[in-house]
Amino acid sequence: MLTDLHIAVIGGDARQLEVIRKLIQLDAKTSLIGFDQLDHGFTGATKYQIEELDFSDVDAIILPVPGTNHEGQVDTIFSNEKVVLTEEILKKTPEHCIIYSGISNGYLNELVKTTNRKLVQLFERDDVAIYNSIPTVEGTIMLVIQHTDFTIHGSNISILGLGRVGMSVARSFAALGANVKVGARKSEHLARIAEMGLQPFYLSELDKEIADSDICINTIPYPILTAKTLSNVPTHALIIDLASKPGGTDFRYAEKRGIKAILAPGLPGIVAPKTAGQIVANVLVNLLKDAADAREEKK
């Protein structure tokens, strides 16, 4: 149970609704900011404008998956209110207050450094990333079916990166009968790709390896599909970029060549927000309990 914990949930999309339900279920004092247009209320939670909430007893702040933008503004799907997380707000919180976010950026990193608060990036955790790879794969399959006029079975698919998402994507498309090859930089990753029964290649050879691709799926969050590389891609090919914004694809050049390229970060929240929210909620609850227990032990 999370009784006696005061948790502020600031902004977010449908995934945050599952987090809120879990917090209420476990008896946390739950304050909601950026949810004033939410159709259904949550018994046990209280809605506030950000300037109305007393942050002096807030034990944890839960931000949406993207955290904030580079000006500190938080996405609020269920409100037209402009919500900005500032240094002034964080300084009002107790020293033990922890900020939870999916990912971070320069603004948020500097904010927690200046205020000496702890930031936990949930999507840096292996458990969250692996669980999230399941709806990511389903969403990727959906996009491929929607944007091609040929079957996945028998098609040539190049997957860039063998991280937690790349591995799940590669395994799933291979199971659907595609000819899958996977590009990586590390020799141990190439060994794992071969062990999976897939075709490995070094990313240094990408320009050559991508030339016969019907579909290319990128999971690498830096420029990898450059104009030079894309000049070797067949014009009928489909590119799905799963990397966080701005992705790893030169979308301008892809459009110029007539190649369909889709930036698709955050697929779990789009195709399966309930499941994605439950994944975040379950991990968050354990982290909140651990943090509360650690504070009790110090007393």
C-alpha positions, 0 to 999 in steps of 0.5 A: 500500500502507498498510504500516507504518500502524496503523489502529484501526477502532472500531465500525460496521455491515456497511459497516465490514467492507468497510473492514477487508478493504481495509485488510488487503489493503493491508497496514495494521496493523489493530486492531478494537474492537467486533467481538468477536461477528463470526462470521468472523475477519479474518486480519491484523487483531486484536480488542481491548477499547478499554481493551486497545489501545495508542493511542500508535502509532495513525495513524488512527481510523476511526469508523462513519458516525454517528461517536459519539452525544452522550455519545461512545458508538460504535455496535457492531453486532458487540459488546455492549461499550459503547465510548466515545471519550474525550479521554483516549484521543485524547490517547494518540494521536500528534499526526498521528493523524486521526479519520475519521467519516461525520458529526459532532456537538457531542461529536465536534467538541469532542473533536477541538478539545480534543485538537488532532486532525484530524477528516475527515467523509467524508459532507461530501465530494462524491465519497462523497455522489454515490456514496452517492446511488446506493444511496440512490435504490434504497432510496427506490424500494424504500420507495415500492413497499412503502408505496404501493398505486399505481404510481410511473409517473404519480404526483405526486412532490415532492422537497425540495432539489436537493443531491447526493441530491436530484438523483439521486432526482429524475432516477431517479423521472422516469425511472420515469414519475413527474410530478416537481417539485422545490423549492429556494431558490436560483434557480440550482437552479431553473434546473437543475431546469428544464434537467432537464425537471422542474417547479421551485418555490420552497420558499417556495411549498411549502404550495401546491405540496405539495397534490397530492402522492402522494409527498414525498421530503425531503432537507433536514436542518432542519424543512421539513415542519412541521405547517402544511405537512403540513396541506396534504398529502393523507392518502393521501400517503407521505413519505420523509425522507432527511435525517439524524436527526431529519429535516425532518418533523413526524412527530408531526403526520403520524401525527395526520393519518394520513399515512405518514411514514418517516425513512430516513437511512442507506439505503445501509448498509441496502439495499446495505451491501457497495457502501456499504462499498466506497465508503467504503473506496476513498475512505478508502484514498486519504485515508490514503495522502495523509496518510502521503505528506504526513508523509513529505514533512515529514520 
